[in-house]
């Protein structure tokens, strides 16, 4: 009689540096190079442009240090999914996991992949989104879409060979893009134009809508609040994915300490970079030039001023490095959520198994399939409009879970407690709720489709529970 073969277990191969690089690398994709154009069109002034990034940075840092308590209490693979399950129930956790699989993670992977391809076209034009390789009444497939899929498949394959492989890519590409961004910011400040800076900051707090023709539109107080919320959609998307490190807690060494520190250091580094980059933009480009940058590529316009014609290629290479490393982190971390869901009987059973390299290979591949479909559909942009709303709702629920668990489990071990509790987490929740309410009022197209996707998860949850019950009964009868 042979002994039952022992199943592979998650390996604790990631340290503090790896966790910090995963946080920073997953956050920095293409957003910082692009979204400031849309923000400027909404708020119209240098002061409010920076204020939007500062508000987002404050919210991100506050949420990150609050998550430190939960990560220390539950240092398991799955992160936020686990926190929601422990604070509420399996249904709330499943709705997060379902939204994560259907749009949040897969949609982000698709968008970041296509961003890589778009900027690769600067170096090799046939890769352009304008190069249509297949045309039909249902779908047009461009070279950029196919390249994005190749990148997703390549990174997925690398990550199936073990967490160490993904870690090496993550660290190399994240360190490279951090140094590149710091370099761009420093060179930008050296190239600062006094007249541009003075013009941008003379009436820095005069909020108005900035139209493409250079004209202005005034706001009432209520409309100004809506404009700030609309502007923050871009900055929040650019600052999202900081929580990805919580998903791989099962592979972190000393996770009770290192997850919380990774969250703090990673979000702090990125917040400093984002705010500094936007201050630099206001020193080399007029507000009109920022708002009307070709295809919203503000960094390309700024780089032209700093480096001349070479600037386009410098930014193209930077964004390719940035998006490649970003997608590696998203792909690596995302599959761990599906792994934890499968362990609870809420996802494909096979997703809850590890391959010989101790990684959830099936979860990695189904994530790649959905992300690739979104790339081909061309609808990832529409989906991403909903992400900020849905993501903030779940962030608020998760941070509320800190208060719930303090009551439900007052004596539970808490190696780290949320910084500034109960005030700072409460401030985040208030800001998050206000953000969501303003979007519901002023940008309903950003809200109700996302809510529908979340709610579709309810019948799916009860279907999976019924099947799970039937399987259990069958096992008892056999």
N, C-alpha and C positions, 0 to 999 in steps of 0.2 A: 504494500500500500504506500503510495507516494504522498509526501506532505504537500499540502496546498501551497502553491507558489505565492510568496509574499508580494503584495502589490507595492509598486513604487510609491514613495512619499515625497512631498514637497521638500526641497533642499534649502537650507538657510545659507544662501550664498551672496546675499546683498547686504552691504554695510551702509553707514551714514552717507558717505559720498555718493554711492549708487542711488540711494533714495532721494537725495537732494537733486541729483542730475535728472532723475526720472520726473520729479515735480517740475523743475525748470524746463526740461526738454519737452514735456508734454504740453506745458502752457504755451511756449513760444512756437508758433507755427508761421502762418503768413499774416495773421491779423494786424500785428504792429506795423507792418509795412503798408497796409491798405486802409483799415477802417477809420483812420483819423479824418479822411476826406468826408465820409458820411456824417461823422460826429460834428465836424466843422459846419456842414450845411445845416445841421439842426440848431447849433448854438451860436454860430457866427462870430465868436470872439476868442482871442487867445486865452484869456483867463478862464472862461468856461470850458474850453477844450481841455486845459490842464485839470480843472476841477472835476470833470467827468472821469478822467483817469485816476485822480486822487481818491474820489469817492469809491470807485471800483476797487482800487488797491486796498483801501481801508476795509471794505467789505470782505475782500478775499483773505487778507491777513487775519481779520477777526474770526472768520469761519475756520481758517486753517488752525489757529491756536485753540479754538474750541474743539475741533475734531481730535486734537491731541488727547483729550480725556477719554474719548470713545476708543481711539486706537490703542491706548494703553490698557483699557478694560477688556477689549476683544481683539487681541493680536492674531486674527485669523484671516485666511484668504477670503476675499469678497468685500472687505471694507464696509463701505456705506450700506450695502445690502444687508450685511450682518447687523449693523447698528440699528437699522430700521426694524429688522425682525425682532431684536431684543427689546427695543423701546415700545414697539406697537404690536405687530403680529405678522404672520407670513403673507397675508394679503397685501399689506402696504409695502412690504419688502419686495414681493413679486411685481407689483405695479412699477416700482423703481427699476427692477431688473428687466422687465418687459420693455419699458421705455428706453432703457439703456441699450438693449439689443436692437430695438426697432428703429431708433433714430439718434439717440444721444451719442453713443460711441461709434456706431457704424456710419452715421451721417457725417460725423466729424472726420473719421478716417477717409471717407470718400472725398470730402471737400479739400482736405489737406493734400491728398494724393493728386487731385486735379490741379491744385495750386502749384505743386512741384512741376507738373507737366507744362503748365502755362509759361512758367519762367524758364524751363528748359528750352522752350521754343525761341527764347532770345539768343541762345547759343546755337541752336540747330532748328531753323524755321519749319521744316517739315513736321515737327512735333506739335505744331500749333493747333489750337482748338478750331481754327478756321479751315484746317485741312480735313475735310469730311471724307472718310474712307468708305462709309456705307450709308446709304440714304434710303429711307422708306417712309410710308405715311405714318408709321407708328414711332419710329426712332431714327435719329441721326447719330452715327458713331464717328467721333473724331479721333485723330491720332493722339490728342492729349488724353482722352478718356482711356484709350488702350494702354498708354504709357503709365497712367495712374494705376491701372489694374495690375500691370506687370510689377510695379513698385510694391503694391499691397501684397501680391503673391510672394514676391521675393522676401520681404520682411517677415511674412508669416512663416515661410519655409525656414528661415534662419532661426526664428523663435521656437520652432518645433524641435530644434536640436539642443535645447536646454536653456535655462535662465542665464547661464554664464555667457552664451553667445549674444543674447539680446543685451546683456549688461555692457559688454564691450562696445557694441555699436552705440548704445545710448550715451555712454560716457564720452567717447571720442567726438561724436557729433554735437553733443550739448556743450562741451567745453569749447569746441571750435566756434559754434555760433555765439556763445557768450562773449568770447574774445572779439569776434567779428563785430558784434553789435556795440560793444564798448569802443572799439576802434572807430566805427562809423560815427558814434556820438562825439567822440573826442575830436575827430577831423572836422565834424560839423561845427563844433564850437569855435575851432580855429578859423573856419570859413564864414563865421557869423557876419552878417551885414548890418551895420548900425542903423541905417535908414529903415530897413525892413523890420528890425527888432522894435524900433521906436514907433513905427506906424502900427504894428500889431498890438503893442502893449500900452498905447496912449489911452484908448478906451477899452481896456481889456475886459471889463465886466458889463459891457453893454450887450445883452443877449438879444439876438434877432436871427431870423431865418436868412441864410445867405443863398441867394439864387444863382444859377449858372451864369446869368448875364451880368452878375455883379450887383444887382439890385438887392434891397433888403426888405424883409417882411417883419412887422412888429408882432409881439406876443402879449396877450393878457397874462396875468399872474398864473392862472390855471393852465393856460396853454404852454407857458414856460416850463412848468413842472412836467407836463407831458413831453415836451421837447427833450428835457434832461433824461427822462425814462427811455425815450426812443433812441437817444444818443448812446445810452448805456448798453443797449442791445449789442452793439459792436464791441465795446470795451469788455463787457462780461464774457462774450464769446471768446475774445482774445485771451482772457484771463482764466478761462475754464480749464478743466482737466487737472487742476492742482491736486485733486483728491485721488488721482490714479494710484498713488503710492500706497494708499490704504488697501487697494485690491490685492496687492502682492505681499501683505503682511506675513503670510505663511512662509515666505521665502526670505524674509529679513532676519538678520542676526540681531538679537536683543530688540525685538520689535516694540516692546513697551517703552523703550527710550528713543529708538532711532526713527520710528514713524513720526512722532510728534516733532522732533527736531528737524527732520527732512521737510515736513510741511512748513515749518516756520522759516527755515533758511531758504528753501526754494521759492516760496511766495515773496519773501522780502527781496531777494535778488531780482526777480522778474518785475516786481513793482517799481524798484529803483530804475531798472532799464526802461520800462514803458514810459514813466514820467519824464525821465531824462531825454529820451528819444523825441517826445512830443515838444518839450521845451526847445530842443535843437531844431525841430521843424519850423517853429515860429521865429527862429533866428535867421533862417536862410530862404524861407518862402513866405510870401504874403498870404493872408488868410484866404484871399480869392484863389491863389495858386494852389493852396492846400485843398480847398473845396472842389476845384475843377481839375485836379490832376487826372491825366489820361487813364481811363479805366480804374480810377481811384488809387493808382499806384503812387502814393505820396513819397515813399522812400526812393523810388526811381527819380522823381522830380528833384528831391533834395540831393540825391547823389550826383545828378547832372550839374547842380550848382557847385558841389564840393569837388568832384573829380573830373568834370567835363564829360565828353562823350564816352569815356571809359566807365563812367558811373553806372550806366545801364547794365553792363556785363558784371560789374562788381556786385550790384544788388541781386542780379539773377542768380549768381553763384551762391550768395548769402542765403537767399530764400530757398534754393534747392537743398542746401545743407540743413537749413532750419526745418523745412517740412519733412525731409527724410528722417531726421532724428526725432521730430515730433511724432510722426506716424509709427516709428518703432516703439516709442513709449506707449502710445495708445493701443497698439496691437498687443504688445506684451501684457499690459495690465488688464485689458478688457476681458480676455478669456477666463481670468480668475473669478470674475463675477458669475459667469455661466457655470463654472465648476462648482461654486458654492451653492448655486440654485439647484443644480442637479443632485447634489448631496442631500438636499431637502425634498427631493422628488418633484421639483417645480420646473425642470428643464429636461431636455433629451438625456436619457439615462447615461448614454455613452459619454456625454460631456463631463460626467463626474469621475472619469477614469484618467489616469496619467500614463503617458507612454514611457518607454525605457529611459528617456532622459528626464523623467519626473516633471513633465509639463503637460497641461491639458490640450493635447494636440487637436482633438476633435472640435473643441471649443474655438481654437484658433482658426480652424479651416471654415467652420460655418460662419464665423464673424467675417472672414475674408470674402465668402460668397455673397453675403448680404451687402457688404460695403461695395463690392464690385458691381452688383446689380444697381445700387444707387448711383454709382459712377456712370453706368450706361444709360440710366433713366434720365439723367440730367436734372433730376428734381432735388438733389442734395442741397442746393441753395435755398429752395423753398423750405425744406425740412429744417435747415439751420436757423431760419428766422424764428422757428418755434422753440429752439433749444434753450435759449436764455430764459424764457418764461418757465418752461417745465423744470429746468435744472434748478432755478432759484426756489421754486416751490419745494422740491425735495431737499435742498440745502436747509431751508427754514424748518421743515419737518424733522430733519436729522438733528439740528441744533436744539429744537424743542425737546427732542429725545433726551438730551442731557438733563433737563429739569425733571422729566418723567422718571428717568432711571435714578436720580437722586432720591426720589420718593419711593419708588418700587424696590430699589436695592440700596438702602442707605449704608449698609455695612459692606458692600462689595469693595474689593481692592481697587484703589484708584492711584496707581503709581504717579500719575500726573493729573492735575486738576485744571480745568479750563481757565485760562488766564482772564482775569477781570470778571469772573463769575460772581454774581448773576448779571452784572450791568452790561458788559461788552456783548455777550451772546444775545441779550435782550435787544440791544441796539441793532445788531445785525438782523434779527428777526423783524423788527419794526421797519428797517430800511428795505428788507426783502419784500415784505408785504406791501409796503407803499409802492415799490417798483412794479410789482405784479398788478396792483389795482390800477395804477396809471396806464399800464400797457393795455389792460382790459378796456379802459375808457377811451384812450387815444389811439391805440394800435391794435384793434381787435383781431386783425389778420395774423398777429403774432401770437395770439392766445388760444382762441377756441379750437383751431386744428390740433394744437399740441395737447389740449385737454381731451380731445376725442381719441387721440392715439393712446393716452394714458388709460382712458375709460374702456377702450377695447380690451384691455388686459383683464378686466373683471370677469367676463364670461370665460376667457381662456384659463384663468386661474381655477375657476370651479370645475372646468373640464379636466384639467390636469389632476385636481384633487380627487375627482370621481374615478379616473383611470388608476390613480395610485391606490385608492381603496380597493378597487376590483383586483388589482395585482396582488395586494396583501392577502385578500381573501383566497385567491387562487393558490398562493403559497401555503396557506394554512391547510387547504384541502388536499394538496399534493403530498 
